[in-house]
Amino acid sequence: MDTAPEFGSLRSDDDQWDIVSSVGYTALLVAGWRALHAMSPRPLVRDEYAKAFIAASQDPYLVGLLANPGTSEDETAFPRLYGVQTRFFDDFFASAGDAGIRQAVIVAAGLDSRAYRLKWSDGTTVFEVDLPKVLQFKARVLGEQGAAPKARRIAVAADLRTDWPTPLKAAAFDPQRPSAWSVEGVLPYLTDDAQTTLFTRITELCAPGSRVAVGALGSRLDREQLAALEADHPGVSMAGDVDFSALTYERRTDPAEWLAARGWDVEPVRNTLELQARYGMTPPEVDAKIDGFMQSQYITAIRF
């Protein structure tokens, strides 16, 4: 009898990926959901570049999804939930800019297009940290679209599991000045030790007044609950053949508690349902079911 792989069982300490393989494909999948959300009647955000990434990838599942998007609450669940997540981080950077912060760091940037989408304060530099192949794909696609960043954008090709602070500082990041950091959808793909190392390095690079936003729709997927949800709501997963459980690790350390114990003033932690209420939405029943097994958590904190 076949058994499901353990969490992270297809991963290794030095595994690599591009945008259509392993962890890199998750960035493409989320871009697909952002593209679908932008097509909805009342989107919280509009990422008009997301569909260009899907077209360039030629991924048959995602290309087909954009050609024939569903309209039911079940079919639009993940695009809606990732629209909520995208809005959370968009608002975070806007607030940081209003507070006078002019350095933004997007950790594991993937196909994040905020440097091109958002209205940044004058003098802002946006650093995007990710693997070389991912950054190269994004640069090629956006170049073909004639896209121009709305802030000074610096790509930092680095692996979060290695010494990424050195190339970040070499790219003109100044640890003596306040900065704003997004850690979006990253933690499920890191071991517990790697998560601790990541937050330790971020803390060391943050001057007082710096801010960090951390969030993911889920820390892990429960395969049995996902199967039951799919049985009750056909099409709700909208994830093709991706086996997230083979890419993610089970998390033990709570990031909010870790930050609070190490010099960060952590604001109340919210889940995706609370964020929807903040944005004037009434979460459909299917969203509550999804969050029940994906355990979303969205955190903002200020360094003191």
Secondary structure, DSSP 4 states (H G I P E B T S, - for coil): ---PPPTTTT--TT----TTSHHHHHHHHHHHHHHHHHTSSS-S---TTHHHHHHHHT-HHHHHHHHS---STTTTHHHHHHHHHHHHHHHHHHHHHHTT--EEEEET-TT--HHHHS-PPTT-EEEEEE-HHHHHHHHHHHHHTT---SSEEEEEE--TTS--HHHHHHTT--TTS--EEEEES-GGGS-HHHHHHHHHHHHHHPPTT-EEEEEES-S---HHHHHHHHHHSTT-S--TT--GGGT-----S-HHHHHHTTTEEEPPPB-HHHHHHHTT----HHHHHHHHHH--EEEEEEE-
